[in-house]
Amino acid sequence: MAKGELLRSTPRGRFGNRLSRKVKSLEETGKPQPIVLIGFMGSGKTTVGKRLAELIGVPFVDTDSLVEERAGVSIAEIFTTKGEQSFRKLETAALAVALQLSAAVISVGGGVPAQPENAPLLAGHTIVYVEVPLEVVKARTEGDTSRPLLLHPDLASLYEARCQTYAAMATVAVDAAVGDAEAVARRIADRLHLVV
């Protein structure tokens, strides 16, 4: 696809304008399709994703950040004022836009894989499950007020249900409880046979 064709096919609007700038830089890299990082909140998807993107020379996109940018408020505020369903719609829109990049590392919110409407969007993509035990999640997110679902009345059941979904959907799973972001990013690159 020629450069102009790719830019024309990139969605416009608040998401699309931001991502079209990223497309310009990635068109010259010749890298393959996006790599999507999934996992429970607090698993380190964003931190690891940024490092992985640097290692393989592609842009990094965080769908939670795109949602907040479009809404003009935090995710916690979206949950409080508009409810979870409104947030999920914004999240699906952000995912659809991010996946149109020809190459990138994309970190998605922990609930993205659990929403049925996102399954067709994610189908056929390289999906990495960034796996951590619930105890690690709790330790990493202690005192974090920006994640509304940390207040879920049965966090353990939510964790178990989502982890089953992540495992079923993933191309590969990587243990992110061991080592720093650099080590985890390099393990992902190795598992996906990426040159770094």
The 8 nearest C-alpha neighbors of each residue, nearest first, counted from 0:
[[1, 4, 5, 2, 3, 26, 6, 101],
 [2, 0, 4, 3, 5, 6, 26, 7],
 [1, 3, 5, 4, 6, 0, 26, 23],
 [2, 4, 6, 5, 1, 7, 0, 8],
 [3, 5, 7, 1, 2, 6, 8, 0],
 [6, 4, 8, 2, 7, 3, 9, 0],
 [5, 7, 3, 9, 8, 4, 2, 19],
 [6, 8, 4, 5, 9, 3, 10, 2],
 [9, 7, 5, 6, 4, 10, 99, 3],
 [8, 10, 6, 7, 15, 19, 5, 11],
 [11, 9, 15, 8, 96, 12, 14, 16],
 [12, 10, 15, 16, 9, 14, 13, 19],
 [11, 13, 15, 14, 16, 10, 17, 69],
 [12, 14, 16, 15, 69, 17, 11, 68],
 [15, 13, 12, 17, 16, 18, 65, 11],
 [14, 16, 11, 10, 18, 12, 17, 13],
 [17, 15, 19, 11, 18, 13, 14, 12],
 [16, 18, 15, 14, 19, 20, 13, 21],
 [17, 19, 21, 15, 20, 16, 22, 14],
 [18, 20, 22, 16, 21, 17, 15, 9],
 [19, 21, 18, 22, 23, 17, 16, 24],
 [22, 20, 18, 19, 24, 23, 58, 25],
 [23, 21, 19, 25, 24, 20, 26, 18],
 [22, 24, 21, 20, 26, 25, 19, 27],
 [25, 23, 21, 22, 26, 27, 20, 28],
 [24, 26, 22, 28, 27, 23, 57, 21],
 [27, 25, 28, 23, 24, 22, 29, 2],
 [26, 28, 25, 29, 24, 23, 30, 22],
 [29, 27, 25, 30, 26, 56, 57, 24],
 [28, 30, 27, 26, 31, 25, 102, 101],
 [29, 31, 28, 102, 32, 57, 25, 101],
 [32, 30, 102, 101, 33, 29, 103, 34],
 [33, 31, 102, 101, 34, 30, 103, 124],
 [34, 32, 102, 103, 104, 35, 101, 98],
 [33, 35, 104, 125, 126, 105, 103, 36],
 [36, 34, 105, 126, 106, 104, 127, 125],
 [37, 35, 106, 127, 126, 128, 105, 44],
 [38, 36, 128, 107, 129, 127, 35, 109],
 [39, 37, 129, 109, 128, 42, 130, 165],
 [38, 40, 109, 42, 41, 158, 37, 161],
 [41, 39, 109, 42, 38, 136, 108, 43],
 [40, 42, 136, 43, 140, 139, 39, 44],
 [41, 43, 40, 39, 131, 44, 38, 136],
 [42, 44, 46, 41, 45, 47, 175, 129],
 [45, 43, 47, 48, 46, 106, 42, 36],
 [44, 46, 48, 47, 43, 106, 49, 61],
 [47, 45, 43, 49, 48, 44, 180, 50],
 [48, 46, 180, 50, 44, 49, 45, 184],
 [49, 47, 45, 51, 50, 46, 44, 52],
 [48, 50, 52, 46, 47, 51, 59, 45],
 [49, 51, 53, 47, 48, 52, 184, 54],
 [52, 50, 184, 54, 48, 53, 49, 47],
 [51, 53, 57, 49, 55, 50, 54, 59],
 [54, 52, 56, 50, 51, 55, 49, 57],
 [53, 55, 51, 52, 195, 56, 50, 184],
 [54, 56, 52, 53, 195, 57, 51, 194],
 [55, 57, 53, 54, 52, 58, 28, 25],
 [56, 58, 52, 103, 25, 55, 102, 53],
 [59, 57, 103, 52, 21, 104, 60, 25],
 [58, 60, 104, 52, 103, 49, 105, 57],
 [61, 59, 105, 104, 106, 62, 58, 97],
 [60, 62, 106, 64, 63, 105, 107, 65],
 [61, 63, 65, 107, 64, 93, 66, 94],
 [64, 62, 66, 65, 61, 108, 67, 107],
 [65, 63, 67, 62, 61, 66, 68, 60],
 [64, 66, 62, 68, 63, 67, 93, 69],
 [67, 65, 63, 69, 64, 68, 89, 90],
 [68, 66, 70, 64, 73, 72, 65, 69],
 [69, 67, 65, 71, 66, 70, 64, 72],
 [68, 70, 66, 67, 71, 13, 65, 14],
 [71, 69, 67, 72, 68, 66, 73, 77],
 [70, 72, 68, 69, 67, 73, 66, 77],
 [73, 71, 70, 67, 76, 74, 77, 68],
 [74, 72, 76, 67, 75, 77, 71, 145],
 [73, 75, 77, 76, 67, 78, 72, 145],
 [76, 74, 78, 73, 77, 145, 147, 79],
 [75, 77, 79, 73, 74, 78, 80, 72],
 [76, 78, 74, 81, 80, 79, 75, 86],
 [79, 77, 82, 83, 75, 76, 81, 80],
 [80, 78, 76, 77, 82, 81, 75, 83],
 [79, 81, 77, 78, 76, 82, 75, 83],
 [82, 80, 77, 78, 85, 79, 83, 86],
 [83, 81, 78, 84, 85, 79, 80, 77],
 [82, 84, 86, 78, 85, 87, 81, 77],
 [85, 83, 87, 86, 82, 88, 81, 78],
 [86, 84, 88, 87, 83, 82, 81, 89],
 [85, 87, 83, 89, 84, 88, 90, 77],
 [88, 86, 90, 84, 89, 85, 83, 91],
 [89, 87, 91, 85, 90, 86, 92, 84],
 [90, 88, 92, 86, 87, 91, 66, 93],
 [89, 91, 87, 93, 88, 92, 66, 86],
 [92, 90, 94, 88, 93, 89, 87, 95],
 [91, 93, 89, 95, 90, 94, 88, 96],
 [94, 92, 90, 96, 91, 95, 62, 65],
 [93, 95, 91, 97, 96, 92, 98, 62],
 [96, 94, 92, 98, 93, 97, 91, 120],
 [95, 97, 93, 94, 99, 98, 92, 10],
 [98, 96, 94, 99, 95, 100, 93, 60],
 [99, 97, 100, 95, 96, 94, 33, 101],
 [100, 98, 97, 96, 101, 95, 9, 10],
 [101, 99, 98, 102, 97, 22, 103, 33],
 [100, 102, 32, 99, 33, 31, 103, 26],
 [103, 101, 33, 32, 100, 31, 30, 57],
 [104, 102, 33, 58, 57, 59, 105, 34],
 [103, 105, 34, 59, 52, 33, 35, 48],
 [106, 104, 35, 60, 61, 59, 36, 103],
 [105, 107, 61, 36, 44, 45, 35, 60],
 [108, 106, 62, 37, 61, 105, 36, 111],
 [109, 107, 110, 111, 63, 62, 106, 40],
 [108, 110, 39, 40, 38, 111, 107, 37],
 [109, 111, 113, 108, 112, 114, 161, 39],
 [110, 112, 113, 108, 114, 109, 107, 117],
 [113, 111, 114, 110, 117, 118, 165, 164],
 [112, 114, 110, 111, 115, 161, 164, 117],
 [113, 115, 112, 116, 111, 117, 110, 118],
 [116, 114, 117, 118, 113, 112, 119, 111],
 [115, 117, 114, 118, 119, 91, 120, 113],
 [116, 118, 120, 115, 114, 119, 121, 112],
 [117, 119, 121, 120, 115, 116, 122, 112],
 [120, 118, 122, 121, 117, 116, 115, 123],
 [121, 119, 117, 118, 122, 95, 116, 98],
 [120, 122, 118, 119, 124, 117, 123, 126],
 [123, 121, 119, 124, 120, 118, 168, 117],
 [122, 124, 121, 125, 120, 119, 126, 170],
 [125, 123, 122, 121, 126, 33, 34, 32],
 [124, 126, 34, 170, 35, 127, 123, 33],
 [127, 125, 35, 169, 170, 36, 34, 124],
 [128, 126, 36, 171, 169, 172, 170, 37],
 [127, 129, 172, 37, 38, 169, 130, 36],
 [130, 128, 38, 173, 175, 37, 127, 172],
 [129, 131, 174, 175, 128, 173, 38, 42],
 [130, 132, 176, 175, 42, 174, 135, 133],
 [133, 131, 134, 135, 136, 130, 176, 42],
 [132, 134, 136, 135, 137, 131, 158, 155],
 [135, 133, 137, 132, 136, 138, 131, 139],
 [136, 134, 138, 133, 137, 132, 139, 131],
 [137, 135, 133, 41, 139, 134, 138, 140],
 [138, 136, 134, 140, 135, 139, 141, 133],
 [137, 139, 135, 141, 136, 140, 134, 133],
 [140, 138, 136, 137, 141, 135, 41, 42],
 [139, 141, 143, 137, 138, 41, 136, 142],
 [142, 140, 138, 143, 137, 139, 136, 144],
 [141, 143, 140, 144, 139, 145, 138, 137],
 [144, 142, 140, 141, 145, 146, 149, 139],
 [143, 145, 146, 142, 147, 75, 149, 140],
 [144, 146, 75, 143, 147, 74, 73, 76],
 [147, 145, 144, 148, 149, 75, 143, 74],
 [148, 146, 149, 75, 150, 145, 144, 78],
 [147, 149, 150, 151, 146, 154, 40, 152],
 [150, 148, 151, 147, 146, 154, 140, 144],
 [149, 151, 148, 147, 152, 154, 146, 153],
 [150, 152, 148, 154, 149, 153, 147, 157],
 [153, 151, 154, 150, 149, 148, 155, 157],
 [154, 152, 151, 155, 156, 157, 150, 158],
 [153, 155, 157, 151, 156, 158, 152, 149],
 [154, 156, 158, 157, 153, 159, 133, 160],
 [157, 155, 159, 158, 154, 153, 160, 161],
 [158, 156, 154, 160, 155, 159, 161, 153],
 [157, 159, 155, 161, 156, 160, 162, 154],
 [160, 158, 156, 162, 161, 157, 155, 163],
 [161, 159, 157, 163, 162, 158, 156, 164],
 [160, 162, 164, 158, 163, 159, 157, 165],
 [161, 163, 165, 159, 164, 160, 158, 166],
 [162, 164, 166, 161, 160, 165, 167, 159],
 [163, 165, 161, 167, 162, 166, 168, 113],
 [166, 164, 162, 168, 163, 167, 169, 128],
 [165, 167, 163, 169, 164, 168, 162, 128],
 [168, 166, 164, 165, 169, 163, 162, 170],
 [167, 169, 165, 166, 164, 170, 126, 112],
 [170, 168, 126, 171, 166, 127, 128, 167],
 [169, 171, 126, 125, 127, 168, 172, 128],
 [172, 170, 127, 169, 128, 173, 126, 190],
 [173, 171, 128, 127, 129, 169, 130, 174],
 [172, 174, 129, 130, 175, 128, 187, 171],
 [175, 173, 130, 176, 131, 129, 177, 172],
 [176, 174, 177, 130, 131, 129, 183, 173],
 [175, 177, 131, 174, 178, 135, 130, 132],
 [178, 176, 175, 174, 179, 183, 182, 131],
 [179, 177, 182, 183, 176, 180, 175, 181],
 [178, 180, 182, 181, 183, 177, 175, 176],
 [181, 179, 47, 183, 182, 184, 46, 178],
 [182, 180, 184, 179, 183, 185, 50, 47],
 [181, 183, 185, 179, 184, 180, 178, 186],
 [182, 184, 186, 180, 185, 181, 175, 187],
 [185, 183, 51, 187, 181, 186, 182, 47],
 [184, 186, 188, 182, 187, 183, 189, 181],
 [187, 185, 189, 183, 184, 188, 190, 182],
 [188, 186, 190, 184, 185, 189, 191, 183],
 [189, 187, 193, 185, 191, 186, 190, 192],
 [188, 190, 192, 186, 187, 191, 185, 193],
 [191, 189, 187, 192, 188, 186, 171, 193],
 [190, 192, 188, 189, 193, 187, 171, 186],
 [193, 191, 189, 190, 188, 194, 187, 195],
 [194, 192, 188, 191, 189, 195, 55, 190],
 [193, 195, 192, 55, 188, 189, 54, 191],
 [194, 55, 54, 193, 188, 185, 56, 189]]
